[in-house]
Amino acid sequence: MPRVKHRLGPLSGSARAYVLGVILSGVAITLYSVADLVKHPVSPQWLILVALTVGSGLAMLRVPSMPISFSISDTFNIAAALLFGPSAGAITAAVDGLILSSRMESTRRSIERVLFNMAAPTLALWIAAQVFSALGGNRPLGGPLSALRLLALLALFGSLDFGLNSGIVAAAVSFDRRQPMLSIWRDHLAGVWITYFGGTFGAMLLMLLAHLGTVDALILIMPLPVILYVTFRHALGRAQDQIGHLGTVNKVYIAAIESLAHAVDAKDQVTHDHTRRVQDQTVRLARALAVEDEGEIQAIKAAGLLHDVGKLAIPEHILSKPGQLTPAEFEIMKRHASIGADILSVIGLPYAVAPIVRHHHESWDGTGYPDGLAGDRIPIGARIIAVVDCFDALTSDRPYRPRMNDGDAFQILRDRRGQMYDPQVVDAFFAMHGDELVATLRQTPLPTIDVPAPVGQPLERADEGREDPDLQTFFELGRALNGAVSISQLGEALWLHLRKHLPASAFVLYGYDWANDSIVAVYTAGDGAGRMDATPIPLGDRLSGWVAATAQTVMNSDARLDLCKSAREHSSLRSALAVPVVSNGRTAGVLSFYAETPNAFDDDHRRLVEAAGRAVAGSVPNLAPEFAARGVTDWS
């Protein structure tokens, strides 16, 4: 019967001390056995068993794609111990361990590993054989009930050999990984017990045949290694075919995952590469949290890439809106978690990916969506992705705000620890980014940062109770717009008449360029207008480009979204009110006002500028020639 061979990984300090103890014990037993064989020689026929051990060890078979090897050499080790005594068995086991090490990959070989592979089976077999000899005496087959007696002795021998060998390996791994020995033994070693007993009872056949004469027994047993080798080689060949088939299926799953990820990137270009970064960070964080189950790791890896796949069903104007979502829009956006889970459930991935995707927006305190789960009821993968997803979103540019620096993002995670996010996951995420940063976050208060109100929540009015502009203001504005004969006059009329009713420090009038499908700044005014990017803004891009593409007003979004990236850090602008100018059913331009304080605009301001936008639309035809001269080809 085959037996699984164990390979020792890299050693820590405590593991090295333990391994050294095992090696020294094994060396002592080997030296004692050599001396014992010199003092009490055994039959030269023992060398035949040594030769069979070497031959079967060299013919060791490996399970394809797995760190497991099969050999029938243990049958001959055990037979040597049972027929010729503990010393002969120990020497044979040491030789078998040396052969095993010679078959290992060269990158895994070291003196420690070679000696450990020789010492562990030598110790186990020598002790088991000593107990067998002490209880069985020189004639284990003699006396009444000899068959039952021999069976009991062999069962004890196999139990000791298996228990000691697997226990020695489990203890070494336990020291190295700092994990419970029993857990390691149960999860990785307990299942190979049958191979030890198979070798033991295979050796029993040799003992029985030995009554015919040792040479005759060995001649009769010679076909056994060949038959077993061919049988297992054939079985492993079939296993290789199955593993190859599984590999092909796995490639199909991976291709499906990659295709979905590409589809999400194509739908939501603003967050391009976000999913890749989240995938990498979630796997690292999962391992830092001691998630060891490989199936769960694979599920987390796939979910990190596919957590936003449900956004395929979300309208693009909501995904790319450069401002706060309305409650109705937020309800639509929330659907992406459950839709994503439904999509993945239909695919039938081999890992539990769908539950992680469904619940990655749940909150630790139960206030999340879609199911309001709390605490440990949220899958660990979803809790991990929630933290990583938040940090990456905060530190990258989004349609509704520019990226934050890492310190501000860490501060937000700390504030939400225990409310939105699992405290243990947040702590592990901090630790993963360095002990110094963790200490700074916990001991030094960071400056207050301006975080937009939660998506879907109505903004407070900036100036409750303020009266609407009077009719005289609208009359004067309308007269000025109708009398405008140039773009400068149009822009100046808007700025002069509206600035006294708006908390704005800058204003830009954009016109739509049909030929290039973009908007261009045709008039600017105010202290902060000098930093506005003069290059055309493609329709749908930035803040004002989104307003032009959707013909929807955006209020109190981050004003820096309309700036080029190099100007964002130095700009004092913080909020924007952008209103479309719609003429003949099409967007002809955008009125964008910018303020230096967050949430500076309210509903009265919005209504005022929207009314101005309608008034501007009536003046558009009169200025079409000048707009055309400036390259704005569709201001009509």
NUVEXLO-114923 format. One record per residue: residue in one letter; x, z negated, y of N, C-alpha, C in turn. Coordinates in steps of 0.1 Angstrom, whole numbers, plus 5000, padded with zeros to 4 digits. Each point is the difference from the previous one (the first is absolute). Layout:
<banus>
AXZYXZYXZY
...
</banus>
This chain:
<banus>
M500850004988499250005012500950005013
P499550065010500850015013499949875007
R500949985009500049885008500450045015
V499349945009500250035014501349945005
K500950075006501249955005499849965015
H500549895005499949965013501250035008
R499850035013501150035009500049905011
L501249955003500149905011500350075013
G499249965010500250065013501149935008
P500150035014501049935008499849855000
L501249935002500049864998500149925013
S499249905002500249915011501049894996
G500349905009501049904997499649914989
S498749955000499649914989499950084987
A499550125001499950084987501450034994
R501050025009501350034995500649884993
A499749885005500549874994499349994986
Y498750034999499349994987500650104990
V500150125005500550114991501449974995
L500949945009501349964996499949904989
G499149905001499849914989499650064987
V499150105001499650074987501250074994
I500750075009501250084995501049914993
L500349895007501049904994499549954986
S498749974999499549964988500050104989
G499750135004500150114991501450024995
V501050005009501450014997500449904990
A499649875002500349894991499550024986
I498750055000499450024987500750124992
T500450105008500750124994501349964994
L500849925008501349964996499949914987
Y499049915001499749914988499750094988
S499250105002499550084989501250084994
V500950055009501250074995500849914991
A500349885006500849904992499349974987
D498749985000499349974988500150114989
L499950125005500150124990501450014995
V501049965008501450014995500249894990
K499449885003500249894991499150014987
H498850065002499150024989499650144999
P500850094995499750145000498750034993
V499350105005498850054993500250134993
S499150054993500250124992500250125010
P501050094997500250115008498850095003
Q499049984991498850085001499349975014
W500349885006499549975013500350115010
L501250064998500450105010499150135000
I499350014988499050115000498949985010
L499549875000499049965010500550025014
V501349975003500550015013500050155004
A500450094990500050145002498650055003
L499049954992498650045003499649965014
T500449885004499649955013500650095011
V501350044998500650085010499350145001
G499750054988499450134999498650015006
S499249894997498650005005500049975015
G501049925005500149975014500450135008
L500950084994500350125007498950105000
A499149994991498850094999498849935007
M500349915009498949935007499150115008
L498749975000499150095006499449935013
R499850085010499549945013498650065002
V499149915005498750045004500150085013
P499550135000500250085012499449935013
S500850015011499549955013499849855000
M500649934991499849855000501349944996
P500449885006501249934996499949934987
I499650064990499849944987500750084989
S500849944991500650074990499649944986
F500050094990499649964986501250024991
S500249904991501050024990499649924988
I500450044988499849934987501249924996
S501049995009501249924996499749864998
D499049945005499749864998499749974985
T499450094993499849984986501349974993
F501150075003501349984994500749885005
N499849965013500549885005499549884992
I498650004999499449894993500350004985
A500150124994500450004986501449954998
A500950025009501349954999500049855000
A499249945010499949865001499349934987
L499050074995499349944988500750024987
L500850114999500750024987501449945000
F500750005012501449965000500349885009
G498949945006500249885007500050025015
P499949895008499950005015501250075006
S501249974995501250065007500050154999
A499750054988499950154999498950065009
G498849935000499050055009500449995015
A500749905004500449995014500950115004
I501050024991500950115003499350145001
T499150024991499350125000499150025012
A499449895004499250005013500950035012
A501249945000500950035012500350145000
V500350064989500350144999498950095005
D498849964996498750075004499949995015
G500349885006499949995015501050095007
L501250014994501050095006499550145000
I499550044988499450144999498950035011
L499149905001499050015010500550025014
S501049925004500650015013500650145002
S500650054989500750135002499050115002
R498749984996499050115002499349985013
M500249905007499449985013500650105010
E499250025011500550095011501349945006
S501050095003501349955005499849925013
T499050035008499849935013499549854997
R499549974988499549874997501049924992
R501150064996500949924992500949915009
S500349894995500949915006500549904989
I501149935002500549914990498949894998
E499449955010499049904998498850054991
R499650125003498850054992500450024985
V501250064999500550034986500149874992
L500649905006500249874993498749934998
F499150015010498749934998499250074989
N500050134999499350084990500649964986
M501349974999500649964988499649854996
A500149925011499849854998498649964996
A499050055007498649964998499650024986
P500050124994499650014986500949934990
T501349985003500849934991499649864999
L499849935012499549865000498749994992
A499050085003498749994994500150024985
L500750104996500050034985500849894993
W501149955006500849904993499249874998
I499349965010499349884999498850014990
A499350125001498950024990500550004986
A501250074998500550014987500549864995
Q500649925008500449864996498849924996
V498850015007498849934996499550054986
F500050144999499650064987500949954989
S501350005001500949954990499849864996
A499849915011499949864998498749974992
L498950075002498749984994499950074986
G500650125000499950084988501149984989
G501149955005501149984990500650134996
N500749994989500650124994499150094992
R498849954997499050074992498750005006
P499850075011498650005007498950064991
L500450084990499050054991499749924988
G500849894998499849934988498949895001
G499649944989499149895000498650045000
P499049904999498650034999499550065014
L499050084999499450065012501150075008
S500950064994501250065007499550105011
A499050084996499650115010499449945013
L499149894998499549945012501149935008
R500949934992501149935007500850105008
L500450114994500850105007499250065012
L498750024998499250055012500149905011
A499849874997500049905011501450005007
L501150004991501350005006500350125009
L499550124996500250125008499249995013
A498849954999499249985012500749915010
L500549894995500849915009501250075006
F500750074991501250075005499650105011
G499050084998499650105010499549945013
S499349884999499649935012501149955008
L501049944993501249955007500850115006
D500250114993500850115005499350065012
F498750024999499250065011500049905012
G499749884997499849905011501349985008
L501149984992501349985007500550125008
N499950124994500550125006499150035013
S498750004998499250035012500149895010
G500149874996500149895009501350015008
I501150044994501350015007499850105011
V499450124997499950105010499049965011
A498949944996499049965010500649905010
A500849914995500649905008501050065010
A500750104996500950075009499350075011
V498950074997499250075010499349905009
S499649884994499449905009500949945010
F501349984996501049955010500250115010
D500150124996500350115010498950025009
R498750014996498950035008499349885006
R500449884996499449885004498550004998
Q499650044987498650004996499949924987
P498849954997499849914988500550084988
M500749934991500550064988498950044991
L499049914999498950024991499250135004
S499950025013499350125005500750124996
I501350005002500950124997499950034985
W500149894992500050024985498650064996
R498949945005498750054997499750145004
D500550045012499750135005500950114995
H501249974996501050104997500650004986
L499949884993500849994988499149964988
A498949935002499249954989499550114991
G499750125006499450114992501050064990
V501349975000500950064991500249924987
W499249894998500249914989499950084986
I499150105000499850074987501350074996
T500850045009501250074996501049914993
Y500149875005500949914993499549974986
F498749984999499549974986500150124991
G499850125006500250124992501450014995
G501049975008501450004995500349894990
T499349895002500249894990499550034986
F498850055000499450044987500650134994
G500650085009500750114995501349954992
A500649905006501249944993499649934987
M498749955000499649944987500050104989
L499750125003500050104989501450024995
L501049995009501450014995500349884991
M499549885004500349884992499450024986
L498850054999499450024987500750104992
L500450115007500750114992501449954996
A500649905007501349954997500149944986
H498849964994500049954987500450114990
L499850135004500450104991501650035000
G500649935010501450035003500150055014
T501049945007500150035014500250155003
V500950064992500350145002498750094997
D499349964989498850084997499049985011
A499949885006499049985010500350085013
L501350015003500450075012499850154998
I500250054987499850144997498550035002
L499249914994498550035001499549995014
I500749925009499549985014500550115009
M501050084996500650105008499050105007
P499050044992499150105006499149945012
L499949865000499149945009500450035015
P501249985004500450035014499650155004
V500350094991499750145003498550025002
I499349954990498550025001499449935013
L500549885003499549945012500450075013
Y501350055000500550075012499150125002
V499850084990499350135001498549975004
T499449894994498649975003499949965015
F500949915005499849955013500550115010
R500950094996500350115009498950095002
H499250034989498850085001499049935009
A499849874998499049935008500450005015
L501249985003500550005014499950145006
G500150104991499850145005498650025005
R499149954992498650015004499749915012
A500649895001499949915012500550085012
Q501150074998500650075011499050115005
D499350064991499050105004498949945008
Q499649884996498949935007500549965014
I501249955000500549955013500250125009
G500450124995500150125008498650045005
H499049984992498650045004499649905011
L500249874998499749905011500750035013
G501350044998500850045012499350115008
T499550104992499450125007498749955007
V499249914993498849955006500349925013
N501149924999500449925011500450095012
K500650114997500450105011498750055007
V499050034992498750045005499449905010
Y500149874995499549905009500849995013
I501350014998500849995012499750115010
A499950124994499650125008498749985007
A499049944993498749985007500249905011
I500849904998500249905011500750065012
E501050084997500850075011499050095007
S499250084993499150095007499049925009
L499549894995499149925009500749955012
A501349964998500849955011500250115011
H500350124995500250115009498750035007
A498849994993498850025007499749905011
V500349884998499849905010500950035012
D501350034997500950045011499550115008
A499450104993499550125007498849965009
K499249914995498849965007500349915012
D501049924999500349905010501550015004
Q500350105008501450035003500649895008
V499249925007500649895009500749904991
T499449974988500749904992500850064989
H500550125002500950074991501149914996
D500350004987501149924994499749855000
H498949965006499649854999499949964986
T499350084992499749974986501349994992
R501050085003501350004993500749875002
R500049965013500749875004499249884993
V498750015001499349894994500249994985
Q500150114993500350004986501349934997
D501050045007501449944998500049855002
Q499349965011500149865004499149914990
T498950064996499149924991500749974986
V500750104995500749984987501149895002
R500850015011501049905002499449865002
L498949995007499349875002499549954987
A499450094992499449954987501149944991
R501250075000501149944992500549875006
A500049995013500449885006499049884997
L498850044998499049904996499949984985
A501050054993500149984985498950064992
V499550115005499050084993500850084990
E499949974987500950064990499350094991
D498749994998499350094992500250155004
E500650084992500350145004498750085004
G498949974992498850075003499549975014
E500149875004499649965013500950055011
I501350014997500950065010499750155002
Q499750074990499650145001498750025008
A499149914997498750005007500249985015
I500949905004500349975014500750125006
K500950064993500750115005499150125003
A499150034991499050115002499149965012
A499549885000499149965010500650005014
G501349975001500750005012500050155006
L500150094991499950145005498650055003
L499049944993498750065000499049905007
H500449905006499149905006499150065011
D500450115006499250065011499350134995
V500050024987499450134995498650025004
G499349895002498650005004499850065014
K501050015008499950065013499750155000
L500250064988499650144999498550025003
A499249894998498650025003499649955014
I501049965008499749955013500150115010
P499150025010500150115010501349995007
E500650115003501350015007500049935014
H498950025007499949955013500149855001
I499549934989500149864999501449964996
L500750074991501349974995501050015012
S499850105009501050025010499549955014
K499049925000499549965013501049915007
P500450035012501149925007499449895008
G499149934995499349895006499349914990
Q499349905005499349914991498850074994
L499849984987498850054993498849925005
T498950085000498749935003499649934987
P499149905000499549944988499650104989
A499350105005499550104990501250084994
E501050045008501150074995500849914991
F500149875003500849914991499349984987
E498750004999499350004988500350124991
I500150115006500450124993501449994995
M500949955008501449994997500249904988
K499249895000500149914989499750054986
R499350115000499650064987501250064992
H501150025007501250074994500549914988
A499949875000500549924989499250024988
S498749995001499150024988500050154995
I500150095010500050154996501350034993
G501149945005501350024993500049954986
A499449884998499949954986499150084991
D499050065006499150094992500750124995
I500850065010500850124996501049974989
L500749895001501049974990499349964986
S498849945001499349974987499750134993
V499650105007499650134993501250064994
I501249995006501250064995500449934987
G499849874999500349934987501549974999
L500649955010501549974999500249904989
P501250004994500349914989500349855005
Y500049985013500249865005498849965009
A499949875002498849955008500350025014
V499950135005500350035014498849985009
A498850044994498850005008499649865006
P500149894993499749875006500949975011
I501350034999500949985011499650075013
V499750134998499650085011498749955006
R499149964992498749965005500149875009
H500949914996500149875006501149985010
H500750115004501249975008499749975014
H498750005004499649955013499249874999
E500049944989499449864999500949905007
S499449895005500849905007500149874991
W501149935002500249884993498849905001
D499450005013499049905002498650064997
G499950124994498750064996499350085011
T500650035011499350075011500350154999
G500750054990500450144999498950084994
Y500350124997499150104994500750074989
P499250064990498550025000499249894994
D500649914992499349914992500149855005
G500849985010500149865005500749914990
L500950054992500749914991501049915008
A500349884994500949915006501049954990
G501249955006501049934992500550094988
D500149934989500650064988499050104993
R498850005005499150104994500450145004
I500850015011500550135004501250044991
P500050124994501150044992501449985007
I501049954993501349985006500550135006
G499850114994500550135006499350035013
A498749975001499350025013500549905011
R500449884996500549905010501450055005
I500850054991501350055004499950125009
I499150104996499950125008499449965014
A499149905001499449975013501149965010
V501049924995501049955009501050125004
V500450074990500950115003499450115009
D498750034997499250105007499949965015
C499749875002499949955014501350015007
F501149964994501350005007500450155003
D499850094991500450145002499150065011
A498749975000499150055010500449955014
L500449875001500349955013501350055005
T500950044992501350055004500250155000
S498850075000500150145001498950055010
D500250115005499150065010498650034994
R499049965007498650024995499250075011
P498950064997499250075010499649915011
Y499849874997499449915010501049915007
R501350014996501149935007501450044995
P501049985009501450034995500449894991
R501250034993500549904991500449875007
M500049894992500549875005501449984995
N500749915006501349974994499849904989
D501149994991499949924988499649865003
G500649945010499749865003498649975003
D499350095008498649995003499250014988
A500450104991499250024988500149884991
F501249944998500249884992499149885006
Q500049995013499249905006498550014996
I499550125000498650034997499849964985
L500950034991499949964986499949854999
R500949935008500049864999498749945005
D499450065011498849955005498850024990
R500150104992498950034990500349944987
R501149934998500349944987499049894997
G499450014988499049904996498650035004
Q499950105009498750055004499750144994
M500750105005499850134994500950024988
Y501249944999501050034990500449884992
D500350024987500449904991501349945005
P500149865003501249945005501250034992
Q499949994986501150024992500650155001
V499150095002500450145001500750025014
V499549945010500650015014501449935000
D500149894993501349935000501050084992
A499650064989500950094992500450125008
F499150055008500350125009501049965010
F499849895006501049955010501449984994
A500049944988501349974993500650144996
M499250104997500650134996500750065012
H499649965012500650065012501049915007
G500549904992501149925005499649865004
D500949914995499749865003500149965015
E500950085007500249975015498750035007
L499350114997498850045006498949904997
V500049954988498949914996500249875008
A501349955001500249885008499650025015
T500350115005499650035014498550005002
L499350064991498650015001499349864999
R500649924991499449874998500449895011
Q501150025006500549905009499950045015
T500150135003500050045014498750085003
P499249955009498750075004500450135006
L499350114995500350135006499050025012
P500450095009499150025011498750054996
T499049975008498650054998500050155001
I499350064990500050155000498550055001
D499950115006498750065002499650074988
V499049944992499550074988498650045003
P499750134998498650055002499049914993
A498849995005498949934993499850064986
P499649924990499750064987499150125001
V500450104992499250125000498549984997
G499250065008498549984998499449895008
Q500949925007499449895008499950055014
P498949975007499850055014500949925009
L500650075010500949955010499249925010
E500649895005499449935011500150085013
R499049985008500050075013501149935009
A500750095007501149945008499549935013
D498950045005499549955012498549984999
E499549894993498649984998499349985013
G498950075001499149985012500450095012
R501050094999500450095011498950105001
E499650045013499050095002500550154999
D499050084996500450154999500350055014
P500850115000500250075013498750045006
D499950005013498750045007499950155000
L498850045003499650145001500950085010
Q500449935010500850075011501350054994
T500649924990501250044994499850124992
F499050014992499750124992499750125009
F499349985011499750115009501350055006
E500949915005501250055005500950074990
L500149944988500850074990499450144997
G498750014998499450134997500350105011
R499949965012500350095011501450045001
A500949914997501550035000500350104988
L499449984989500350094989499450145002
N498850005006499550145003500850075010
G500649925009500850075010501450034997
A500449964988501450024996500350144997
V501050065006500450144998501350014993
S500649894996501250014992500149884990
I500950014991500149904990500549875007
S500950015009500449885007498949935007
Q499150075007498949945006499049944990
L499850064989499249954990500549864995
G501350004996500749884995500049895010
E500350045013500149905010498749945003
A498950085000498649955002499749894989
L500350044988499749904989500849875002
W501350015003500849885001499649925012
L499850065012499649925012498749934999
H499050074993498749945000499849904989
L500850024989499849914988500949884999
R501250015007501049904998499549875006
K499250005010499549875006499049934991
H499550074990499049944990500649984986
L501350044999500749994987501249925001
P500449924990501349935000501150094995
A500150125005500950104995501250015010
S501250024994501250025008500550144999
A499450084991500550144998498850084995
F500050135003499050104997500650134996
V499550064990500450144996498750084997
L500050125006498950104997500650104991
Y499550014988500550104990499050124999
G500650124999499250124998500250054986
Y499050074994500250054987500650145000
D501050024993500750134998499550074987
W499150095001499450064988501150074992
A500950075007501050094992500949914991
N500349885005500949924992499349884993
D498749995002499249904994500649865003
S500249985013500549875005499549975014
I500349885004499649965014501349985008
V500050045013501149985008499649925013
A501049935005499749925012500150095012
V498850015007500050095012500049925013
Y499849874999500049925012500449854995
T500949945007500349864997500149925013
A499749874999500049925012500249854996
G500649925009500149864997501549964997
D500349874999501349954999500650044986
G499249994990500550024986499950144995
A499550105009499850134995501250084998
G501149955007501350084999500550004986
R499749904992500549994986499250084990
M498950065005499150084991500850124995
D499850044988500750124994499350125006
A500950095006499450125005499850114990
T500649984988499850114990498650004995
P499550114995498650014995499849904988
I498849954999499749914989499050084990
P500550034988499150074991498649934998
L499050084998498749944999500049914987
G499549885002499949904990501249905000
D501150035007501149915001499949905011
R500749894998500049895010498649965003
L499949945012498749945004499150115006
S500550065011499250105007499750124992
G501050044991499850114991498849984990
W499949874996498949974991498750005007
V500049965012498750005008499650155002
A501050085003499750155002499450064987
A500649964989499650064987498649954995
T499749885003498749944995499049995011
A500350025013499149995011499449865000
Q500749904996499649865001500949925009
T499349905007500849915009500849904992
V501149975005500849894994500349905012
M499749874997500249905010500949894995
N500949965008500949894998501050024988
S500250124996501150034991501349985007
D501150004992501349985006500450125008
A500349985013500350125009501350064996
R500949934993501350064997499950114989
L498850014994499850114990500150135006
D499750015013500150135007501450045005
L501049904998501350025004500950064989
C501150065003500950044989500749874996
K500550004987500649884994501149945009
S500850085006501149955008499649925012
A498750035005499649945012499149884998
R499649984987499149894997500649865002
E501249984997500649875001500249955015
H500050105009500349965014498750015009
S498950044994498850015008499349875001
S499449975012499249885002498550024997
L499650124997498650034997499649944987
R498849954999499649934988498650044995
S499150055009498750044995499650135007
A499150074993499650135005498550024999
L499450085009498650044999500150155001
A499650074989500150155000498650054997
V499650105009498650054999500150154999
P499350074991500050144999499250075011
V500550125004499250085009499550124992
V498750004998499350104992499350105008
S500450134999499450115007499550104991
N498750045000499550104992500149974985
G499849874997500149954986501449994994
R501050025009501449994995500849915009
T501049934994500849915008500950095008
A499949985014500850075009501249925005
G500049874998501149925005499749854997
V500949925005499949854998500349935013
L499349905004500349915011500649874994
S501249975002500749894994500549905011
F499549885000500449895009500849904992
Y501149955006500949904993500149885009
A500049884993500249875006501249934994
E500549905008501249924995499649884993
T498749974998499649884993499250044987
P500149934989499250034989498549985002
N499250084994498649995001499550005014
A500650085008499650005015498750065003
F499550094991498850075003498849944993
D498850025006498849954993498950115000
D498849974996499050104999499650065013
D500049935011499750055013501050115004
H501249974998501150105002499850124992
R499749984987499750124992498950085005
R498949945004498850085005500450075013
L500849945008500350065013500950134997
V501049994992500950114997499350114992
E499149964991499250104993499150085010
A499449935010499250075010500950095008
A501249965003501050085007500350134992
G500249984987500350114991498950105000
R498849965000498950095001500050085014
A500349925010500150075013501150105001
V501249974994501150094999499650134993
A499249984989499750124992499250105009
G499249955010499350095008500950085010
S501249945003500950065009501050104993
V500050004987501050074992500050155004
P498850075000500050145002500750045013
N499949925010500550045013501650005000
L500649934991501449984999500750084989
A499250084993500550074988501250095003
P500050085012501250085003501349925001
E499949895007501349925002500449944986
F499149964992500449954987500650114991
A499550115001500550124993501450035005
A500349995013501350025006501049904995
R499549884997500949894995500250014985
G499450094993500150024986498949934992
V499149935007498849944994499050114999
T499950064988499250134999498649984996
D499549884999498649984996499349895007
W500349995013499349905008498850075006
S499150044991498850075004498949994989
</banus>
